[in-house]
Amino acid sequence: MRGKITVFLGCFLALIHLYGQSRVTIEITSSLETKTLSSILITVEKDAFFEKFSNQLEKDLNNSGWLDIKSTAFKTKLNINSEMEGAFRENVRLLIVCGVKEKLEIEVYETFEKSLIFEFKTDIEKSPIDLAHTVCDEIIYRLTGKPGIAKSKILYMTRAKDIYTIMMADYDGSNATQIFSAEYIINYPRWFPSMDKVLFLSYRKTFPSLDLLDLKTRQIETFLAEPGLNACASFFRNQPMAAVVLSKSGNPDIYLVDLKGKIIRRITEKKGINASPSVSPDGQNIAFISDRDGNTRLWVVNPSGLNVKKVDIPSNYITSPCWSPDGKYLAYAVRYGTEMFIEIYDWNTGKRKLLTNGISWSDAPCWAPDSRHLIFTRQDKYQNSIWTIDIHNLKMKKIADNAWSGCWALR
């Protein structure tokens, strides 16, 4: 069955029903700041496992930015039509029902049309938290067509005295664990494409190199150690290579390297600084920072080093560009006056949106898989902390204190 269901979320929301009940896409045509009021029903006996599951599912769905969970309840017996009528009277638009047979079965209903939007099954995992993450991400993907963030991981840096540590945590900052510590300077952790390694800037040798940490063995190996600076890796999503910054020629320039660290070619040769590359999801453009015109601005070049152009942003200092996974936005840190802000640039329209205020210094944005959330470093009274922000409603959440250089896993 192919159909199209239209509902109003705040002002307007279209649910397009594709391929039977296997895929639904939410298209919000008015305001992305408005969440969809929803409720959860768990049709099993309440026990410790499913209580943790329901609490985490509610939290994950709320944190997605798309849904606002009005209530969560356990009901072993229910009449779905009566439940939808009751939810409708309370302006609840989506009813999420979780039950168990051999597997966990999830049904999502639209209460205005009193119709089943989609349903799916999943194995019951040992951890109720992991199970909630899995269910949340599947619901969000089926509703929006975008990846969820509940199962995603983040990396960030922290420091205690002279010990630098790379931390890994769940998307909301919970379950933070140390994955590597060193008595020398390390910084800028990034996920390797295979997701089984972490790349980071390292002063393990006499000059800054790029090192790899194997997450299984905890062994360190060198990825790039050319003479001079080795830094700022950004991986292609559709090709086995990365854009990096090397100063082997005398000035920092952007090079392409393969996943073994072998240089493929140099793509910038202007005098001055060319740094902070970020590869677009389709691999067609590389955003980078350059002071070639006398100010530190945002530029874009293709992987061949051709078609270089400056992005029109009215600031003399921009840094840390980062493409959104859907390719729609460039996020970056920008100076207006004496303060640093996080801003996004719509690649198709050229419109800009300021995300942070001037109360604190903001830097180093990095996108979540959903292209809706960013992680960034915030400095207030000389203290660094990691925060996330929803680019549509500007809701912020602190992830960790004494932390910087956050990075979200995209694969």
C-alpha positions in Angstrom: 0.0 0.0 0.0 1.2 3.4 -0.9 -0.4 6.4 0.7 0.1 9.9 2.0 -0.9 11.0 5.4 -1.0 14.7 6.3 -1.0 15.9 9.9 -0.4 19.2 11.6 2.7 19.5 13.9 2.5 22.9 15.4 1.6 24.4 12.1 2.1 21.7 9.5 3.7 18.3 9.1 3.5 15.9 6.2 4.0 12.2 6.8 4.7 10.5 3.4 4.0 6.8 3.6 6.4 4.9 1.3 6.9 1.2 0.4 4.0 -0.1 2.5 4.7 0.5 6.1 8.5 0.3 5.8 9.4 3.9 5.5 7.8 7.2 6.5 9.4 10.6 6.0 8.5 13.7 8.0 8.6 16.9 6.0 8.2 19.9 8.3 7.2 22.7 6.0 6.7 25.5 8.6 8.8 25.4 11.7 11.5 23.0 12.7 11.5 24.4 16.2 8.2 22.7 16.9 8.3 19.2 18.4 5.7 16.5 17.7 3.7 15.7 20.9 3.8 12.0 21.4 3.1 9.2 24.0 4.7 5.8 24.7 2.8 2.7 25.7 4.6 -0.4 27.0 2.4 -3.5 26.8 4.4 -5.8 29.1 4.5 -6.3 32.8 6.6 -3.5 34.4 10.0 -4.8 35.6 13.4 -3.4 36.2 14.5 -4.1 32.6 11.6 -2.4 30.8 11.4 0.4 33.3 15.0 1.3 32.3 14.1 0.8 28.7 11.1 3.1 28.8 12.9 5.8 30.7 15.8 5.8 28.2 13.5 5.6 25.2 11.6 8.7 26.5 14.9 10.5 27.1 16.3 9.6 23.6 13.2 10.6 21.7 13.0 13.9 23.6 16.7 14.5 22.9 16.2 13.8 19.2 14.7 17.3 18.7 11.8 15.9 16.7 9.4 14.5 19.4 8.1 15.7 22.8 7.0 12.8 24.9 3.9 13.8 26.9 3.6 10.5 28.8 5.0 7.0 29.1 2.8 4.2 30.6 2.7 0.5 31.1 -0.5 -1.2 30.0 -0.7 -5.0 29.5 -4.2 -4.8 28.0 -5.3 -2.0 25.7 -7.7 -1.1 23.0 -5.7 0.8 20.4 -8.7 2.7 19.0 -9.6 3.9 22.5 -6.0 4.8 23.2 -5.8 6.8 20.0 -9.0 8.6 20.8 -7.7 9.5 24.3 -4.4 10.7 22.8 -6.2 12.8 20.2 -8.2 14.6 22.9 -4.9 15.5 24.6 -3.4 16.7 21.3 -0.9 13.8 21.2 -0.2 13.3 17.5 1.9 10.1 17.6 1.3 7.0 19.8 4.3 4.7 20.1 3.4 1.2 21.3 6.1 -1.3 22.4 5.2 -5.0 23.0 6.9 -8.3 23.2 6.3 -11.7 21.5 9.5 -13.4 20.4 11.0 -10.0 19.7 10.3 -6.4 20.7 7.5 -5.1 18.4 7.0 -1.4 17.9 4.0 0.2 16.3 3.7 3.9 15.6 0.2 5.4 15.1 -1.0 8.8 13.9 -3.9 9.7 16.2 -5.6 12.3 14.0 -6.1 9.9 11.1 -6.3 6.9 13.6 -3.9 5.0 11.4 -0.8 2.8 11.8 2.1 4.7 10.2 4.7 1.9 10.5 5.7 -1.1 12.6 9.0 -3.0 13.0 10.6 -5.7 15.2 13.9 -5.9 16.8 15.8 -8.4 18.9 15.8 -7.8 22.6 19.3 -6.7 23.6 20.9 -7.5 26.9 21.1 -3.9 27.8 17.8 -1.9 28.2 19.8 1.3 27.4 21.2 -0.1 24.2 17.8 -1.5 23.2 16.2 2.0 23.8 18.9 3.6 21.6 18.2 1.1 18.8 14.4 1.6 18.9 14.8 5.4 19.1 17.1 5.6 16.1 14.8 3.4 14.0 11.7 5.5 14.9 13.5 8.7 14.1 14.8 7.4 10.8 11.4 6.1 9.7 9.8 9.4 10.6 12.4 11.8 9.3 14.5 9.9 6.8 17.6 11.1 8.8 19.9 9.0 11.1 19.2 9.1 14.8 21.8 10.0 17.3 21.0 7.8 20.2 23.5 5.0 19.3 26.2 7.5 18.3 29.4 8.1 20.2 31.4 11.2 20.8 35.1 11.9 21.4 36.6 14.8 23.3 39.8 15.9 25.1 40.3 16.5 28.8 43.3 17.3 31.0 44.3 16.7 34.6 47.6 18.3 35.6 50.0 17.3 32.9 48.0 14.3 31.6 46.0 14.7 28.4 43.2 12.2 27.9 40.9 11.2 25.0 37.4 10.4 26.3 34.7 8.5 24.6 31.0 8.9 25.7 27.4 8.2 24.6 25.8 11.0 22.6 24.5 12.7 25.7 27.8 12.6 27.6 26.8 9.5 29.7 29.1 6.5 30.1 32.2 8.5 29.6 35.4 6.4 29.5 39.1 7.1 29.1 40.4 5.5 25.9 44.0 7.0 25.9 46.1 9.2 28.1 49.6 10.7 27.6 52.0 12.9 29.3 52.7 14.7 26.1 50.3 17.0 24.2 47.5 15.3 22.2 44.5 16.9 20.7 41.8 16.9 18.0 40.6 13.2 18.2 38.8 12.1 15.0 37.1 8.8 14.1 38.9 6.8 11.5 36.5 5.7 8.6 36.6 2.1 9.8 35.4 3.3 13.3 37.9 0.9 15.0 40.6 3.5 15.3 40.9 7.1 16.5 43.2 9.6 14.8 44.6 12.5 16.8 47.3 15.2 16.8 50.3 14.0 18.8 53.5 15.5 20.1 54.9 12.0 20.9 57.8 12.8 18.6 59.8 16.0 18.1 57.2 17.6 15.8 53.4 17.3 15.7 52.4 14.1 13.9 49.1 12.3 13.3 48.8 9.1 15.3 46.3 6.3 15.3 44.9 4.5 18.3 43.5 1.0 17.8 40.4 0.8 20.0 40.7 -2.9 20.4 44.4 -3.3 21.2 45.0 0.3 22.5 48.2 0.3 20.4 49.5 3.5 18.9 50.9 3.7 15.3 52.0 6.7 13.2 49.6 7.8 10.4 51.6 10.8 9.2 54.9 12.2 10.3 56.2 14.4 7.5 58.8 17.1 8.5 57.0 20.0 10.1 53.3 20.2 10.9 51.0 17.2 10.4 47.4 18.1 11.4 43.7 18.6 10.7 42.6 15.4 9.0 39.2 15.2 7.3 38.1 12.0 5.7 36.2 11.5 2.4 33.0 9.5 2.9 33.0 8.0 -0.6 36.7 7.5 -1.2 39.6 5.9 0.8 41.5 9.2 1.4 41.7 12.2 3.6 42.5 15.9 3.4 45.3 16.9 5.8 47.5 19.9 6.6 51.3 19.6 6.1 53.9 22.2 6.3 56.7 20.2 4.6 56.9 22.8 1.9 57.5 25.6 4.4 53.9 26.9 4.7 50.8 25.0 6.0 49.1 23.6 2.9 46.3 21.1 2.3 47.3 17.7 0.8 45.3 14.6 0.0 46.6 11.3 1.5 45.3 7.7 1.3 44.3 5.7 4.4 47.8 4.5 4.8 49.1 8.0 5.1 50.7 8.1 1.7 50.6 11.5 0.0 48.5 11.6 -3.2 48.8 15.3 -4.1 49.0 18.8 -2.8 45.9 21.0 -3.5 46.8 24.4 -2.2 50.0 26.4 -2.9 49.2 30.0 -2.0 51.5 31.8 0.4 50.3 32.1 4.0 48.2 29.6 6.0 45.9 27.1 4.3 44.4 24.9 7.0 41.4 23.2 8.7 40.1 21.3 5.7 36.6 19.7 5.8 35.5 17.4 3.0 31.9 17.7 1.8 29.8 14.4 2.0 29.8 14.0 -1.7 33.6 14.5 -1.9 33.2 17.3 -4.5 34.3 20.2 -2.3 36.8 20.9 0.5 36.1 23.8 2.8 39.3 25.3 4.4 40.7 28.4 6.1 43.2 30.7 4.5 44.7 34.1 5.1 45.6 34.5 1.4 43.7 37.8 1.1 45.1 39.2 4.3 42.3 38.0 6.6 41.5 34.5 7.9 38.5 33.5 5.8 36.5 30.5 4.6 37.3 29.1 1.2 36.2 26.1 -0.9 38.2 24.1 -3.4 37.6 20.9 -5.3 39.9 17.8 -4.7 41.9 18.6 -7.8 42.9 22.0 -6.3 40.8 23.9 -8.9 37.8 26.2 -8.7 38.9 28.0 -5.5 36.4 30.5 -4.2 35.8 32.5 -1.1 32.6 32.0 0.9 30.9 35.4 1.5 30.8 35.8 5.2 31.2 39.4 6.7 34.0 38.6 9.2 37.8 38.9 9.1 38.4 35.8 11.2 36.7 32.4 10.6 38.0 29.0 11.7 37.1 25.3 12.2 34.7 24.7 9.2 32.7 21.5 9.2 30.2 20.1 6.6 26.9 18.7 7.8 26.5 15.0 6.9 23.6 15.9 4.5 25.8 18.5 2.7 23.3 21.3 3.4 25.3 23.4 5.9 28.8 24.5 6.7 29.3 25.2 10.4 32.3 27.2 11.6 33.5 29.5 14.4 33.4 33.2 13.5 34.5 36.4 15.2 32.1 39.3 15.2 33.5 42.2 17.2 35.7 40.7 20.0 33.6 37.5 20.5 33.7 34.1 18.8 30.4 32.5 17.8 29.2 29.3 16.2 27.4 30.0 12.9 26.0 27.9 10.1 26.0 28.7 6.4 23.3 27.2 4.1 25.3 26.0 1.0 22.3 26.3 -1.3 20.9 29.7 -0.3 23.9 31.5 1.2 21.8 32.3 4.3 23.6 32.4 7.7 22.3 31.6 11.1 24.1 32.5 14.4 23.7 29.7 16.9 25.5 30.9 20.1 25.4 34.2 21.9 28.3 36.4 23.1 28.2 35.3 26.8 31.0 32.8 26.2 33.7 32.1 23.6 32.6 29.3 21.2 34.8 27.2 18.9 35.4 23.9 17.1 31.9 22.8 15.9 31.4 19.2 14.7 28.2 17.7 13.3 26.1 14.9 14.6 24.9 12.2 12.2 21.4 13.8 12.0 22.7 17.1 10.6 20.5 18.7 13.3 22.9 18.7 16.3 26.4 20.1 16.7 29.0 19.5 19.4 31.3 22.5 20.2 33.8 23.9 22.7 32.6 26.7 25.0 35.0 28.8 27.0 33.6 30.7 30.0 35.9 32.5 32.4 38.9 30.6 30.9 37.2 27.2 31.6 36.5 24.9 28.6 33.5 22.7 28.4 31.8 20.6 25.7 28.2 21.4 24.7 25.7 20.2 22.1 23.2 22.5 20.3 20.1 21.9 18.2 20.5 24.2 15.2 16.7 24.6 14.8 15.5 25.4 18.4 19.0 26.4 19.7 18.5 24.1 22.8 21.9 23.5 24.4 23.2 20.8 26.7 26.5 20.5 28.5 28.3 17.2 27.8 31.4 17.6 30.0 33.5 20.1 32.0 37.2 20.6 31.5 36.8 19.4 28.0 37.4 20.5 24.4 37.8 19.3 20.8 34.5 17.3 20.6 33.9 15.0 17.7 30.7 13.1 16.8 30.8 9.7 15.1 29.2 9.9 11.7 29.5 6.3 10.4 
